């Protein structure tokens, strides 16, 4: 199946490492070049804004999904193809998952990890079978990957996590995993 829509989960802040923004922009540019629609949280700040801006600058398609409570917090992106305002975070996540064919996880905070683990859990429970790629930019997720491996080694996962989560170092590698 050709991937047409990728959900990108990432921070509404840019983080301290300039490489995070560079890889985020590169991802958006690659998505636009490959005619892959970005499905994301609808904000205009941080990595969220950077990926949306990069896709739009490449004449790509962007669908943002933002809950009412975050309209002021994340400052909704008014320059994207389609912005959908939903009632709450649960509706947002469900719609993001329904709209995407796969997901790429960039650096982010608690919300990003929540989205990653919900997607992994749903994948394990066979609610969906969408590819999930962790973009481990400059080793941002090294500790998390080690912890997930510890969960597997200690018998808390039902299968090898590497069957469910692909780890990439660059935007190009992340897109290549989904081709």
C-alpha positions in Angstrom: 0.0 0.0 0.0 1.3 3.4 -1.0 1.5 5.7 2.0 -0.6 8.8 1.2 -1.1 10.4 4.7 1.5 10.5 7.5 0.6 11.6 11.0 3.6 13.5 12.5 3.6 13.7 16.3 6.1 16.3 17.7 6.6 19.1 20.1 4.8 22.4 20.1 8.2 23.7 21.2 11.4 23.5 19.1 13.7 22.1 21.8 17.3 23.1 22.4 19.0 21.3 19.6 18.9 23.1 16.2 19.1 19.7 14.5 15.5 19.0 15.6 14.2 21.9 13.5 16.4 21.0 10.6 15.2 17.4 10.5 11.6 18.5 10.9 11.9 20.9 8.0 13.6 18.2 5.9 10.8 15.8 6.7 8.2 18.4 5.6 10.1 19.0 2.4 10.3 15.3 1.6 6.6 14.8 2.3 5.7 17.6 -0.1 8.1 16.2 -2.7 6.6 12.7 -2.4 3.0 14.1 -2.4 2.3 12.7 1.1 -0.3 14.6 3.1 0.8 15.8 6.6 -1.7 15.0 9.3 -0.7 16.7 12.6 -1.9 18.5 15.7 -2.8 21.8 14.0 -0.4 24.2 15.8 1.8 26.9 14.4 4.5 26.8 17.0 7.6 24.7 17.6 8.3 21.6 15.5 4.6 21.4 14.8 4.6 24.7 13.0 8.0 23.9 11.3 6.7 20.7 9.7 3.5 22.3 8.5 5.2 25.3 7.1 7.7 23.1 5.2 5.0 21.0 3.7 3.0 24.1 2.7 6.1 25.8 1.2 6.6 22.7 -0.9 2.9 23.1 -2.2 1.9 20.0 -0.2 -1.3 19.2 1.6 -1.7 19.6 5.4 -4.5 18.5 7.7 -4.4 19.9 11.2 -6.6 18.6 14.0 -6.8 20.7 17.1 -9.0 20.5 20.2 -10.9 23.6 21.3 -8.9 23.7 24.5 -5.7 24.2 22.6 -6.7 26.9 20.2 -5.1 29.6 22.3 -2.4 27.4 23.9 -0.9 26.1 20.6 -2.1 28.9 18.4 -3.8 27.1 15.5 -2.1 27.3 12.2 -4.2 29.5 9.9 -2.1 28.9 6.8 -2.7 25.2 6.2 -4.9 23.3 3.7 -7.4 22.0 6.3 -7.8 22.8 10.0 -10.3 20.7 11.9 -11.3 21.9 15.4 -12.6 19.0 17.6 -14.1 18.8 21.1 -11.2 17.3 23.0 -7.9 15.5 23.0 -9.5 12.0 22.7 -11.4 13.0 19.6 -8.2 14.6 18.2 -6.1 11.5 18.6 -8.8 9.2 17.2 -9.2 11.4 14.1 -5.4 11.7 13.6 -5.1 7.9 13.7 -8.1 7.5 11.3 -6.7 10.0 8.8 -3.2 8.5 8.6 -1.6 5.5 6.9 1.5 5.6 9.1 3.1 7.8 11.8 6.5 9.5 12.4 7.4 10.6 15.9 9.7 13.5 16.2 11.2 15.0 19.4 8.6 16.3 21.8 7.3 16.2 25.3 4.5 14.4 27.2 1.9 14.8 24.5 4.2 13.3 21.9 5.0 10.3 24.1 1.3 9.9 24.8 0.6 9.7 21.1 3.5 7.4 20.5 2.5 4.9 23.2 -1.2 5.0 22.3 -0.4 4.2 18.7 2.0 1.4 19.8 -0.6 0.0 22.1 -3.3 0.1 19.4 -0.9 -1.6 17.0 -0.1 -4.4 19.5 -3.8 -4.9 20.1 -4.3 -5.1 16.4 -6.7 -2.2 16.4 -4.5 -1.0 13.4 -1.5 -2.2 11.6 0.1 1.2 10.7 3.9 1.6 10.5 5.3 3.7 13.3 8.7 5.4 12.9 10.6 7.0 15.7 12.8 9.8 14.3 15.7 9.6 16.9 17.3 12.9 15.9 20.7 13.3 17.5 19.9 10.5 19.9 16.9 12.3 21.5 15.1 9.0 22.0 18.2 6.8 23.0 17.1 6.5 26.6 13.5 5.7 25.6 14.6 3.1 23.0 16.8 1.5 25.7 13.9 1.5 28.2 11.5 -0.1 25.6 14.2 -2.8 25.0 14.4 -3.3 28.8 10.6 -3.8 28.9 11.0 -6.5 26.2 14.0 -8.2 27.9 12.2 -8.2 31.2 9.2 -9.9 29.7 6.6 -7.1 29.8 6.0 -6.9 26.0 4.1 -9.6 24.1 6.4 -9.5 21.1 9.7 -7.9 20.0 9.1 -4.1 19.9 11.2 -3.9 16.8 8.4 -5.5 14.9 6.2 -2.5 15.8 8.5 0.5 16.0 11.1 1.4 13.5 13.9 3.8 14.6 15.4 6.3 12.1 18.1 8.8 12.5 17.1 11.2 9.8 14.0 12.4 8.0 15.2 10.7 4.8 15.6 7.4 6.6 12.1 7.8 8.2 10.5 8.4 4.8 12.5 5.5 3.3 11.1 3.1 6.0 7.6 4.0 4.8 8.2 3.6 1.0 
